[in-house]
């Protein structure tokens, strides 16, 4: 799982990145401009966002992403701890809010909690149209009938279901497969998307040209 860390303080950013990297794949940027580029490229499952950045406010970035429909989970990490500050962050679309100074184990625990919510781990199954997916047993049914998928097909479907309603970039899928020690070639993603479409229905996965793939919410 990939984290985008937006933090301008060198010592703080290095400590956070080092703490998160045993648990997540971390990309660390230090300003809004680089964060915007990273978000366009994709490949992140959540963002840890500082508010006081050298070229503007992290809240402006958060609001802009929410307006354009990017619902990437966001944990705000800031020294601004007053109630009005916390409310502003949460009302702007943040999923969690942690005030500096903080304990690194708490930050890691909050990031892991965000990922559990993203995966729907509070529910025994993930349902999407005619598909039912049980993460605990890694089983999939289509219209109530068991669906046989390879490990790599399941990995791609798992990622798309987690992000259903949001575009998943080719780079995200490649990284997800790479994390499974799968051999990645130039057409690997297209191959597994094609195989999944044959098994679950072509309309279940929509190609967003130049952006990636999405499982529509109204499937």
N, C-alpha and C positions, 0 to 999 in steps of 0.2 A: 504494500500500500504506500502511496506517495503523499508526502506533505510538502506544501509550499510555505516556507517560513519567510515572513516579511519583517525584518528587524534591522535597524540602522546601527545599533550599538555593536561594535566589533566584539568586545568581550562577552556581552550578553548573547549575541547571535551565535558565537562559536560554542558557548556552553550549551545552549539549547539544541543546536544541531548535533553536537556530540552526544547529548542525552537521548535525543529522539532516534538517532541512526540505528541503534540496535533493534529498534521496533518498527521503524518506517524508513522508506527511501526519502531523503530530504533534499530539496532544492532551496537554497538560501539566497534571497535577494535583499538589497538594502535601501530601496527607494520605490516610490509609486510607479515610476516609468518602467523599471525592470519587472515589477510585479505585474503590470498590465501586459507586458510582452509574454511573461511566463504563463499567465492565464489564457492568453490567446493560443499559445502552443499546446497547452493542456498537459495531461499526464499526472495530475494531482487529484487525490481523493478528498483532501481537506486543506484548509489554510489556517496558519497561526499568524495573526495580524497585529502588529504594533500600530498605535494610532499616531504618535508624534514622529513623522518621517521628514527628512530634509526637504522634500519637494511637495509637501502637502499633508493632508490628514488621511489616515487610513479609513476613517468613516466615509470620506468621499469615494474612495475606491469601492468599499463595500456597497454603498448605495448605488453606484453606477453598475456594479455587477448584478445586483438584484433587479435593477430596471431592465437590463438586457436579458434577463431570464436565467442568468447563471446562478444556480442554487447550491453551489459548492459549500459544504459545511465550513463555518468560520468560527474559530476561537480567538477572541480578542485578548491580547496580552498587553497591558498598559499600566502606567503608574497612576492613571486617573481612576480613583476609587470611590468618588462620591456617588451617591444614589442617582443623581441626575445624569452623571456620565455613564453609569451602568445601564440605565434605562435608555439613554440615547443609543448606545451600542446595540442592545437587544432589539429595540424598536427599528433599528436600521437593517436588521436581518441577521445579526450574529446568533450563533447557536449556543455559545457559552462565553463567559467573561471571567478572566483571571487577572487579579491585581498584583503588580510588582510591589515589593519583592515576593517571591513565591518559592515553594519547594519543588524541585525538578520531578520527584516522584508523583506529585499531584498533577503537574502538567501532563506527564505521560499517561496517568490514569484518566484524565479528562479527554485526551486525544483518543485513547482506546474506547472510552465510553461513546464518543462521537461515532467511531467506526462501528461499534455494536448497533447503535441506533440506525446508522446508514444501512447496515446489512439486515436490519429487521430482526436482530437476534432476540428481541423481546417476544417475538412471535414464533411459534413452532414451524410455520411455513411462510413462504412468500408466494402470493398468488398474483398472476398477471394474465388477464384474459383466460384462455383455456389451459394455461400452464400453471402447474403447482410445483414448487421447489422446496424441498426440505433440506436446509443447510446442514443440519446435524447428521443426516444420513447420506447426504449428497445424492438424493434421488429426485427424479423429475417425472411428472406425469403430464400427458396431454389429453384433454377431454377424459380424464380419469384412467387412461391407459398408461402403463409404464413406458418410458421413453429411454431407449438405450443410447447413451452418449459416450464418446471417448473422453479421457481425462482432459484433453486440450479443448474439445468442444464444450465440455462442462465448464472449464475455466473461463472461456469467452462468454458463455451464457450467464454465468455467475456475475461477471463484471457488468454486463448489460442490464441484468435484472436489478442489481444494486443501484445503478444510475438510471433506472427507467424514467423516461420523460426528459432526460438530459442527454446531450450529445457526448459520446465517448470517442475520443480521437483514436486514430490508427496507432499513434505512439503509445497511448495508454494501454491498448490491447497488446501491443508488442512487448511492453515492459511487463505486463501481467504474465504473459507466456514465458518471458525470459526469467521471471522470478521462479517459475516452475522448472527451470533448467531445460526448457524446450528450445530446440534449434530453430532460429528465426531466419527466414529468407525473405526476399523482397515481396513475395506474394503470399506469405503465410497467413496474414489476417484475412485476405480475400478468400483464401481456400476454406478457412474455418467458418467464415460468415456464410459462404455458399453452402457448406455442409449443413449448418444449422438451419438455414432457410428451407432446405429440402425436407428437413425433419419436423420443423415446427410451423412452417408456412412462410411464404415469401414476404407477406405483408407485416409479419411480426417484427421484422428488423428493417428499418428504413435507412437508406444511404443519404447522408447530407453531404453533397459533393464538395470536396475541399475541406470538410470539417471532420467527418467521421460517421458514426452510426448511432442510431437511437431506437429504443423500443418505445413507441408512443404510449402515452398514458391511457389512451382510449382503446387500447388493443382488446 
